[in-house]
């Protein structure tokens, strides 16, 4: 009966969706809301990007920092570092960052925030990747005068640190789309199609903007830097 009603009277799709709710007929999200998709089993995810049986592990990319200057700890909660020491920044604390040394004598502690800089990131080579910035900062960057509709960036998800979010400027506003990871590590925005790499996902939606609902024309042109 459902199939008959939908095929014969498509103009009443809203009514049919209410009577027969189904994930195959999702309600369009409001602009500015994060668009999340239902999780699916790995076996149900189809791909156009080749074999995804062994993608990269499902984890947050490692962000590597370096000490710009020597710093001598003045208390037990601070960390002594030498210029060039490799670090992992755990969190921001006022004018300091809590960092962990990755070379030499391992340890962790506070260092002035302006004493460290982002050295490399798994996706840092892509101009659209902005790493660990929040929603507010992403919107501020995309709505800056240097950017127009179609400008976009990819950032680490605030709620799921092993996933990502596409933030895109659309009609003077910013829409956010959650990029999820499947059980086998594939990347997807829609549960109908997945990709072995984040780069493939972005490239696909740049070529198929109707499937995302916004155009991904060019990366956000605001100069990137270490955001705390």
N, C-alpha and C positions, 0 to 999 in steps of 0.2 A: 504493500500500500504506500509506504514511504516513497519508494522509487517512482511509482506512478504519479503521485502528487507533485513531486519535485520536477519530473520531466514534463508534465502537462501544464503545470501552473508555476513556472519559475519566478513569476513576479511576486509570489507569496513566500519567498525564501525565508524572510524574517519569521513568519508564522511557523513554517516547517521546522526551522532551527529551534524554535521555542518548544514545539511539540516533541520533536525528536532530537534532543541535544546530542551532539557528537563532536569529537575533536577534529573530525574531518571538515567541519564547517565552523571555524573559530570566528568569534566576533572581532572586528577590526579594532585595534587598540587606539586610544586617544593619543594625539601628538604629544611628544614630550615624555611619554611613559616608557619604561623599559619593557621591551617585548620579549617575553620568556616563552619557551616552547616546552611541551610535555616531554619528559624523558622517555626514551624508547630503549628496547633491548638492542644490543649490538647487531644481532642477526636481522633485525627489521630495517636497519639503515641502509639505504641504497646510495651508491656513489657514482660520480661521473669522472672521478679523478684517479681511477686506477685502483690498485690493490691497497687496502687500508688495514690489512690484518696485522701489520706490525708498524703502526705509526709511533711517533714519539710518546714517551710515557706521559700520563696525565698528571702534570705537576706544574707549579708556577715556575716560569723561567728564572734562572739564577741571574741576579743583577750584581755585577762586580763593581766595586768602588775602589778608589785609590786615595791615599793620603797625599794632599798637596804640599804639606809642610810638616816639619817635626813638631810633635806636641808632647810635653812632659806632664804626666799625671800629677795633680796637686792634692788629690784625695783618693781614698780607696775606691770610689765609684767612677773614677776617670780612667782612661786607657792611654798608656804611652805608645805613641806610634812614631815611625820614621817616614820621611818623605818617600813615597813609592810603595809603602806597605799596602797589600791587597786586603780589602775589607768587605764585609757584608753588613749593610745597614739594616738594623732591626726595626727601629722606629724613631720618630722625631720627638724630642723633649725640649720644648722651648727653643733656645738658641743652640741647643746641642742635639746630637744624634747618638743613639745607643748603637754601637757598632761591635762587630766581632772580627778579630784578626784571622786571616786565612793563611798567613805565612809566618814563618819564624816562630817565636814563642806565642802560642795560641792564648787568647784571652778576650774578654769583652769589657766594655765600659763606655763612658761618655767622652765624646770629642766635639769640639766646636763644629757646627754644621758647615761653616765656610772653609773648613780644613779638608773636606772630602769632596770628591766629584765622581760622577758616574763614569766608569771606564768602558764597560761593554755590556751588552744585553743580547739575548738570543735573537731578538727581532730588531735591534737598534739600527740595522742597515736599511730598514724601510722608513721612508719619510713619513708615512702615515702612523707609525707606532710611537706613542707617547708614554708608554710604561705605566708607572704607578701614580697617576693623577686622578683626582676625584671628579665627580659629575659636575660640580660647580665650576671647577677650573676648566674642564673641557668645554662647557657652555660659554664661559668667558672668552676663551681662545677663539672658538668658532664664530662667535658673534662680533668679534673685533672687526674693524673696518677693512683690514687686509683681506678678509675672507668673504666669499659670496656663497649663494646657495650651491650646494654640491660639494662644498668643502667637508672633509671628514677626518677622523682620527680613530685609532684603536687604542684602548687602554685596558689595564688589568681591572677586572670586575671588583667592585668594592665589597660585594657580599659573598663572592666565591673566588678566592685568590688563585685558583687553578683554572679560571675561565676568563673571558675577555668581554669587552663591550665595544660595539661600533657606535660612535657619536657622530651624527651627520647634520649639517645645516640644511634645513628644508623650509622654504617659504618664510624666511626670517626667524625661524625657531630651530631648536635642536631636538632631534629624535635620537633615542638610544635603543640599540638592539643587542640583546645578550647573545654572545657566542658560547655555546655549551660544548662540553666534551662528552663523548660517548664512553661506554664501558671499556672500549678498546682504544680510546684516545683520539678518535676522529673529531673534527671540528664541525659544528653545524649551528645554523640559525633556525632553519626549518627542519623538522624531523623527517622530511621527505627526501632530503639530500644532504650528504656529508662529504667532508674533504680530508685528505690525509695531512694537509698542512694549512696553517693560517693564511699563508700567501695565496694558495689556491682558492680559498674561500673568498678573500677580498677581490681577487681577479675575476672570479665568476660573477659576483654581484656588481662589479663595475661594468661588465658586459651585459648583464641582465637586470637592470634597475627595477623593472616592473615587479620582479619577484620579491624584492625587498621593500618596495614602496617609496624609496627615495633614490636619488642619483648620487653615486660616489664619483664625482668628477675629478677632484684633485685633493691631495693631502692638505691639511691645515697648514697655512703658510706662516703662522706665527713662529718665531724662532723658538726652538726647543731648548730646554736646559733642565737642570736638576730641580724638580719641584718638591718642596716639603710642605 
